Amino acid sequence: MTKKQNMASWIAQVIAALILGQTLFFKFTGAPETKEIFTLLGAEPWGRIGSGLVELLAVILLLSPRFAAYGGLLTVGVMTGAIGAHLTKLGIEVAGDGGTLFIMALVTFASGASVTVLRRRELFFMRRAGGARHA
């Protein structure tokens, strides 16, 4: 990876980790807005707590240089679910937020996807059998 790609990856990693990390407080404390969302999804409390644990793992992986590619991949998966929930059951605007949660999900998805693409050679299933790749 070039210096510019590394810098771009770290910017995306930090953006995704900050957004995911900020929402953890609300999920783990059972904030009323979060409980309302997961009740609408029919997943309160286990969906809220479970998604919080998966997002916490994504944050840890994103901030670990060795495992950032996996954090990006996990972020894409989690945000695919969040975006899908917005487009099917929740709507773009939730509880009068003006679409803020949906926009944050899109930004987080894009950040996770960027990390995954930039660091794709670090993913074990992308390595060639029989030796290491050279860039």
C-alpha positions as CSV (number, residue, x, y, z in Angstrom):
1,M,0.0,0.0,0.0
2,T,1.3,3.5,-0.8
3,K,1.6,6.2,1.8
4,K,-1.5,8.0,0.3
5,Q,-3.5,4.8,0.4
6,N,-2.4,4.1,4.0
7,M,-3.4,7.6,5.0
8,A,-6.8,7.3,3.3
9,S,-7.4,4.0,5.0
10,W,-6.6,5.4,8.4
11,I,-8.9,8.4,7.8
12,A,-11.7,6.0,6.9
13,Q,-10.9,3.7,9.8
14,V,-11.1,6.6,12.3
15,I,-14.3,7.9,10.8
16,A,-16.0,4.5,11.0
17,A,-14.7,3.8,14.5
18,L,-15.8,7.2,15.8
19,I,-19.3,6.8,14.4
20,L,-19.7,3.2,15.6
21,G,-18.1,4.0,18.9
22,Q,-20.4,6.9,19.5
23,T,-23.5,4.8,19.0
24,L,-22.3,2.1,21.5
25,F,-23.1,4.4,24.4
26,F,-26.7,4.6,23.4
27,K,-27.0,0.8,22.7
28,F,-25.4,-0.3,25.9
29,T,-27.2,2.2,28.2
30,G,-30.6,1.4,26.6
31,A,-31.3,5.0,25.6
32,P,-35.0,5.4,24.8
33,E,-34.4,6.3,21.1
34,T,-32.4,3.1,20.6
35,K,-34.9,1.0,22.4
36,E,-37.6,2.5,20.2
37,I,-35.7,1.6,17.0
38,F,-35.0,-2.0,18.1
39,T,-38.6,-2.4,19.2
40,L,-39.8,-1.3,15.8
41,L,-37.4,-4.0,14.4
42,G,-38.8,-6.6,16.8
43,A,-35.3,-7.1,18.2
44,E,-35.3,-5.4,21.6
45,P,-33.2,-6.0,23.7
46,W,-31.1,-8.8,22.1
47,G,-30.8,-7.2,18.7
48,R,-29.7,-3.9,20.3
49,I,-27.1,-5.6,22.6
50,G,-26.0,-8.0,19.9
51,S,-25.4,-5.4,17.3
52,G,-23.6,-3.3,19.9
53,L,-21.2,-6.1,20.6
54,V,-20.6,-6.7,16.9
55,E,-20.0,-2.9,16.4
56,L,-17.6,-2.9,19.4
57,L,-15.6,-5.7,17.8
58,A,-15.6,-3.7,14.5
59,V,-14.2,-0.7,16.3
60,I,-11.4,-2.7,17.9
61,L,-10.5,-4.3,14.6
62,L,-10.6,-1.0,12.7
63,L,-8.2,0.5,15.2
64,S,-5.8,-2.4,15.1
65,P,-3.3,-2.1,12.2
66,R,-3.0,-5.8,11.8
67,F,-6.8,-6.5,11.6
68,A,-8.2,-3.2,10.1
69,A,-9.2,-5.0,6.9
70,Y,-11.4,-7.3,8.9
71,G,-12.8,-4.3,10.8
72,G,-13.7,-2.8,7.4
73,L,-15.4,-5.9,6.2
74,L,-17.4,-6.3,9.5
75,T,-18.4,-2.6,9.3
76,V,-19.7,-3.2,5.8
77,G,-21.8,-6.1,7.0
78,V,-23.2,-4.3,10.0
79,M,-24.0,-1.2,8.0
80,T,-25.7,-3.3,5.3
81,G,-28.1,-4.4,7.9
82,A,-28.6,-0.9,9.3
83,I,-29.2,0.5,5.8
84,G,-31.6,-2.3,5.0
85,A,-33.5,-1.7,8.2
86,H,-33.9,2.0,7.3
87,L,-35.0,1.2,3.7
88,T,-37.6,-1.5,4.8
89,K,-38.9,-1.0,8.3
90,L,-37.6,2.2,9.9
91,G,-37.7,4.8,7.1
92,I,-35.0,7.3,6.3
93,E,-36.1,9.6,9.1
94,V,-36.4,7.9,12.5
95,A,-38.0,9.7,15.5
96,G,-37.7,13.1,13.9
97,D,-33.9,12.9,13.4
98,G,-34.1,14.4,9.9
99,G,-32.4,11.3,8.4
100,T,-29.2,11.7,10.5
101,L,-29.0,8.1,11.5
102,F,-29.4,7.0,7.9
103,I,-26.7,9.4,6.7
104,M,-24.4,8.2,9.4
105,A,-25.0,4.6,8.3
106,L,-24.2,5.5,4.7
107,V,-21.0,7.3,5.8
108,T,-20.0,4.4,8.0
109,F,-20.7,1.9,5.2
110,A,-18.6,4.0,2.7
111,S,-15.7,4.2,5.2
112,G,-15.8,0.5,5.9
113,A,-15.9,-0.3,2.2
114,S,-12.9,2.0,1.6
115,V,-10.9,0.3,4.3
116,T,-11.8,-3.1,2.9
117,V,-10.8,-2.2,-0.6
118,L,-7.6,-0.4,0.4
119,R,-6.5,-3.2,2.6
120,R,-8.0,-6.1,0.6
121,R,-4.6,-7.8,0.3
122,E,-4.5,-8.2,4.1
123,L,-7.6,-10.4,4.0
124,F,-6.6,-14.1,4.3
125,F,-9.0,-15.2,1.6
126,M,-7.5,-12.7,-0.9
127,R,-4.0,-14.0,-0.6
128,R,-2.7,-16.4,-3.3
129,A,-1.9,-19.9,-2.2
130,G,1.8,-20.8,-2.4
131,G,3.3,-17.5,-1.3
132,A,2.9,-13.9,-0.3
133,R,1.9,-11.2,-2.8
134,H,4.1,-8.3,-3.6
135,A,2.6,-5.0,-4.4
